[in-house]
């Protein structure tokens, strides 16, 4: 029994000794591998990721560059744009200097052990970092301690738009990068190569816009907590108007021209002229509603396209009113005329007219005698207002009545057929003049 216990005790001592030897060899190998990785000791010994480089001294110089992969959508209703960008930041950390002249790309998960700038996108509504199949980040370490940190980001950024000249407008949008917590005493942002720091934007093909030009700026954001460095990429987008010309301007212009067809139709063709007028008005209304549906949240703006559609609607409605005026004048003139009858009835009609005229004249004469010719209401149109027997208010009434008769006579249409004749010339002429002023104002001012 004693021998068995002694045997087991010796076996345990032997196995423990062998295990220590094997662990010692593994740790030595591991130490050898760790020493071959440049900067590994700096990351594990004496490195504090919560302190920036040159802590307590000069600010860190952070140089940035951008690649614009795409601008997927530009929303006028929400006033923002969505872009996918490659953001690259470079800075120098003297704690990560190692011997040699090589650079090493490290695992992206190693960024959790390093100090990185707290850069954020100003006026960003939604942003996310791509993580398929892994987080789209890159860490590259250079022998002089320079770190390259690259990210792939999709962000939706606000862009204040002036839609008063829509669809002949040019919008200016910005992508602004700023430090969240470090002010200008801690970090300094710079573009790596000025305007050449931005790539890809000149190759973009957008559905409604064309990139006119872009440029980079360096600015500062003054806030209550300090002055923070800011980098700005500003680009101008010019809207392509060809789509709107084919979709809205040409149909509305053709509807206006269609309303002019009624001027060549006689006044007696009531169904034909009424059908043309009502159809063009309803079609124009539908076109106006359709143009507003795509920009339902921006109806508070009076846009250039709304002005043009309003002009076209006014001309179409004016053509319908023109026929109503001409037809009414024609009907009034016809009722004023006496229809021709046979010779047997003419004499009877003349006798009747004479009798009626005599009765009316005698009645008016007796009535005038009763009021001593001072009443203005029953006076003829050519009454003399300089009569000394009239009172002051009666003279004023007399003068006003004569003026009204002159004005009414001036606007009285003597020949209704001339209305269509003048409309054939005036409507196209005024429409052309309005178009000249419209396009000159919105294209050159």
Buried (B, 14 or more C-beta within 10 A) or exposed (E): EEEEEEEEEEEEEEEEEEEEEEEEEEEEEEEEEEEEEBBEEBBEEEBEEEEBBBEEEEBBBBBBBBBBBBBEEBBBEBBBBBBBBBBBBBBBBEBBBBEEEEEBEBEBEEBEEBBBBEBEBBBBEEBEEBEEEEBBBBBBBBBEBBBBBBBBBBBBBBBEBEBBBBBBBEBEBBBBBBBEEBBBEBBBBBBBEEEEBBBBBEEBEBEBBEBEEBEBEEEBBEEEEBEBBBBBBBBBBBBBBEEBEEBBBEBBBEBBBBBBEBBEBEBEEEEEBBEBBEBBBEBBEEBBEEBBEEBEEBEEBEBBBBBBBEBBBBBBBBBBEBBEEBBEBBEEBEEEEEEEEEEEEEEEEEEEEEEEEEEEEEEEEEEBEEEEEEEBEEBEEEBEBEEEEBEEEBBEBBEEBBEEEEEEEEEEBEEBEEBBEEBEEEBBEEBEEBBEEBBEEBEEE
